């Protein structure tokens, strides 16, 4: 028995594909579908690097200084 799928339009196919992807979640797609990780990694490369750099800078400038009354580090002398 052969299946005839000519009745499926591109719009129907794309809508169902989006629905399945939404249900499965992007993490599943990136980790389980061959080639998706590489494409997503390349697409978001600059964004990932920028966000990691921003987080790093935030950690560098967020110190224990905020715990003191005057906003300066306590003198350990």
C-alpha positions as CSV (number, residue, x, y, z in Angstrom):
1,X,0.0,0.0,0.0
2,X,1.4,3.4,-1.0
3,X,0.5,6.7,0.6
4,X,-0.5,9.7,-1.4
5,X,0.5,12.9,0.3
6,X,-0.3,15.3,-2.6
7,X,-3.2,16.7,-0.6
8,X,-0.7,18.2,2.0
9,X,0.1,21.8,1.1
10,X,3.4,23.5,2.1
11,X,1.4,25.7,4.5
12,X,-0.1,22.7,6.2
13,X,3.2,20.9,6.4
14,X,5.0,24.0,7.8
15,X,2.2,24.6,10.4
16,X,2.3,21.0,11.6
17,X,6.2,21.1,11.7
18,X,6.1,24.3,13.8
19,X,3.5,22.6,16.1
20,X,5.7,19.5,16.6
21,X,8.8,21.7,17.2
22,X,6.9,23.7,19.8
23,X,5.8,20.6,21.6
24,X,9.2,19.0,21.5
25,X,11.0,22.1,22.5
26,X,14.2,23.7,21.1
27,X,16.5,21.9,23.5
28,X,15.3,18.5,22.2
29,X,15.7,19.7,18.6
30,X,19.2,21.0,19.2
31,X,20.4,17.9,20.9
32,X,18.6,15.2,19.0
33,X,18.2,16.3,15.4
34,X,21.3,15.9,13.3
35,X,22.8,19.2,12.1
36,X,20.5,21.4,14.1
37,X,23.1,22.1,16.8
38,X,25.7,23.2,14.3
39,X,23.3,25.5,12.5
40,X,22.0,27.0,15.7
41,X,25.5,27.4,17.1
42,X,26.6,29.2,14.0
43,X,23.5,31.4,13.9
44,X,23.8,32.5,17.5
45,X,27.6,32.6,17.8
46,X,28.0,36.3,18.3
47,X,25.0,36.5,20.7
48,X,26.3,33.7,22.9
49,X,29.8,35.3,23.1
50,X,28.3,38.8,23.9
51,X,26.0,37.5,26.6
52,X,28.8,35.4,28.2
53,X,31.1,38.5,28.1
54,X,28.3,40.7,29.6
55,X,27.8,38.1,32.4
56,X,31.5,38.0,33.1
57,X,31.7,41.8,33.3
58,X,28.7,41.9,35.6
59,X,30.4,39.3,38.0
60,X,33.7,41.4,37.9
61,X,31.9,44.6,38.8
62,X,29.5,43.0,41.3
63,X,31.6,42.6,44.5
64,X,31.1,42.6,48.2
65,X,31.3,46.4,48.1
66,X,27.5,46.5,48.0
67,X,27.4,45.0,51.6
68,X,28.9,48.0,53.2
69,X,27.1,51.1,54.4
70,X,29.0,53.5,52.2
71,X,29.2,51.2,49.2
72,X,32.9,50.8,49.6
73,X,34.9,47.8,50.8
74,X,35.4,47.4,54.5
75,X,38.9,48.1,55.7
76,X,40.5,44.9,56.9
77,X,43.2,46.7,58.9
